């Protein structure tokens, strides 16, 4: 068993709100330099830069988890994490069928860049990513889980785009693996401040849109046998000596 430091919520230049420095290669390089073992790439409603991040990490000790931050029709943000790219790409097909059809306004919202592992520009994504899909929270959780992924409710402590701020409660039976809190609230105090969380595991992450966000933002540590999504799932459920470790601030 080993302790792995993880950041499960990181945006690249594909997200229009992310800085141009947030290329997959730069994220992986900083992770390797600063002891971040596991990074989940979770761009808004898209996953085009996941292959570049995985390729950039190939000759490093950094593990990249394929992921996406989904905005449901209720304007709730959910992290969808997968073990394998093929699962993520299957999920992307579902997302594509539920997009708004609107085009991105790069001048107002920011450009959406698709790059390779060497930071070369491959394309500019034209679909508007910063908008809700026509999928509900329940549908999103069910379909991600059916594909073998897990769902974490993003930044539930925030006044916008969080499950609690949008609904005021967590629907019974919702297939969530955990809830995430931002740097404004520690996981240790989250359940007390937000009783609706109940018995769900609480994690935190940087939600990085800049390298400074990534370096200074909160991380989690997991006691795992190996750095895989299956092991993280076991750790969230405290199974077989796996577990979640709260890191000190900063």
N, C-alpha and C positions, 0 to 999 in steps of 0.2 A: 504494500500500500504506500502511496506517495501523495504529497500535497501538490496540487496544481493550482496556480493562480489563473483566473479566468475573467474575461470581459465579454459578456454575452450580448452586447448591444453596441455595435460600432457601425457607423455610416461611412461610405466612400463618396467619391465625387459623382457617383450616379445619383445620389440624393441631392436635389437642387439646393437644399439648405446647408450642405456641407462645403467646407472650404476646399480650394483647389489643391491644397497640400494633402488631402485625404485620399491619396492614391493607394491601391492595394499594396504596392511595393513599399511605400513609405510607412504604412500602418504595420506591416509585418516586420520591417527593419526596427522600428521603435519598440515593438513587442519583444523582439529578440534581445534588444539592448537593455530593456528595463524589466526583464523577468516575468513577462506575461506569457504563460504557457499555452493558453487556449483563447482564441479570438473568434467570435461569431460575427460574420459580416451580415448586416441586417438593414439593407437599404429599403426605402419606402416603396412598397408595392412592386418591387422589381428585384432581380438577382443577377443582372448581366455581368457584374464585376466579381462575382464569387469565383469563377474559374481562374481569373487573373490572380486573386488573392491566394488561392490554393497552389497555383504554379509558383508564385513568389515565395511561398513558404516551403517549397519542396526540399531545398537544401539547408533548411534551418530546423531547429527543434520546436518551432511554433506550429501548433495544430489549428487549422482554420475549419470552423464548423459552417456548413452552408445554412443560410437563413434569410429571413425577410421580415421587415416590420410592416404588418398589414394594417390598413385602416378600414374597418368594417362600415357598414351602412349606418350604424349608430354613431359614427365618428369616434370609435374606440380603437386605440392602437394595441396590437397584439404582436408579440414576437413568435414567429414560427421557425423552429430549429429542426434540422434534419441531420441524419448520420451520413447520408450519401448525396452527391449532387443529383443523381437520377431521381431521387425522391423530391428534391427541391424543384427540378425542372418539370416533374409531373404536377407539382403544386402550382408552378408558374402558369401552366396551361389552364388551370382552374381560374386563377387570377385574371388571365387575359380575357376570359369569357365574361368577366364581371366588371370590367373597367368602365369608366364614364364615357369614353370616346372623345373626351376633350383633349386639345393639344396644349402642351406646356407653354406658358408665357415666360420665356427665359429672362426677359428684362425685368419682370416683376418678381418672379419666384426663384430665379437662378437656373443655370444650364444643368443638363443631366448627361454627364460624360461617361461613355463606355471606353475602358482602356484595357491594355494587355499587361502582362506581368512586368514589362519594362517601362511602364508609364506612357506608352505610345497611344495616341488617340485612335480609337477604332470607329467610333460613331458618336453621334449626339442623339439621345433617345427623345423622340418627339411627343410621346404620350404624356399627359399630365400625371405625375406620380403623387403629388401632394393633394390628393383628394380621396374621397371614400369610394370603396367598391360597392357593388350591390349585394354582397354577401353579408349575412348577419353574423353576430358574435357566435351564436350556436352553430351555424353552418361552418364557419371558419374552423372552430375548434374540432368539430366532428371530422371534417375532411382532412385536416392536417394530421390528426391522430390516426385516421384510416390509412394514411400514407406512411405511417411509422414515425412521424415527427412528434414533437411536443410543443405545447403552447404556454407561453408566459405572458401574463397581462402586463403591458408596459406601464411604467411610472404611475402607479395607481394613486400616488399622493399628490399628483399635479392637478391644477384646476382646469386643465384642458386636455382632451384626448385620452384621459384615463378612464378605466372601467368604473371607478367609484364616482368620479365627477360627472360622467355622462349618464349613468344609470342610478347611482346612489346605493347600489347593492350588487352582490355577485349572484347571478341566477343559480338556483339550486341545480346540482347535477352537471354544471358546466365543466367540460373536460379540460381543466387547466392543470398544468404541472406545478405552477408556482405563480406568485405575483412579484413584480419588480417595484422597488421604490427608488427614487432619484437620490442624489447626494444631499437633498434637503432633509431626509429622514433616514436614520439608521435602521437596518433590518431588525435590530433588537427591540426598538421602540415602536415599530410599525403596527404590530397587532394591537398594542394598547391604544395608539392614536386612531387607528382605523379598525374598530371591532368587526366590521363586515368581512375582513380578511379571514376570520375564523381560524381554522386549523391548516390553511394552505401554507406551504413553505414560502418564505420571503427571501428574495435575493436582491442584489443591487448591481448596477453596472454604470458605465460612464455615459452611455447614450452619446458617444463622441461624434461631434461634427467638425472638430479641429484637433490637431495633434496635442495642443495644450489640454483640451477636454480629455483626450485619451490618457495622457500621462498623469493628470491630476485627479481624474474622475475615480469614483469608487470601483473596487473590484471584489470578487468573491474568491475564496479558496475552497477547493473540494478535495477531500480524501478519497482517492480513486486507485484502482488497480492499474488502469490505463486511461489515457485522455480521450475518451469516446463519449458520444451522446448517451449510449446505454448506461455507462458508468455514472454519468451526471444524473440520469433519471433515478438510478439506485441511490445515489447520494441524497437527492431531494427527498427520498422516502426513507432515508436512514436504514438502508438494507445492507446486510452482510458486511458490517463494519465501515461501509461508505458513509460519508457525512459532509456537511457544509460547515466551513470554518469562517467566522466573522473576522475580517481583517481590521486592524486599528485604522482610524481615519488618517488620510495622508500617506 
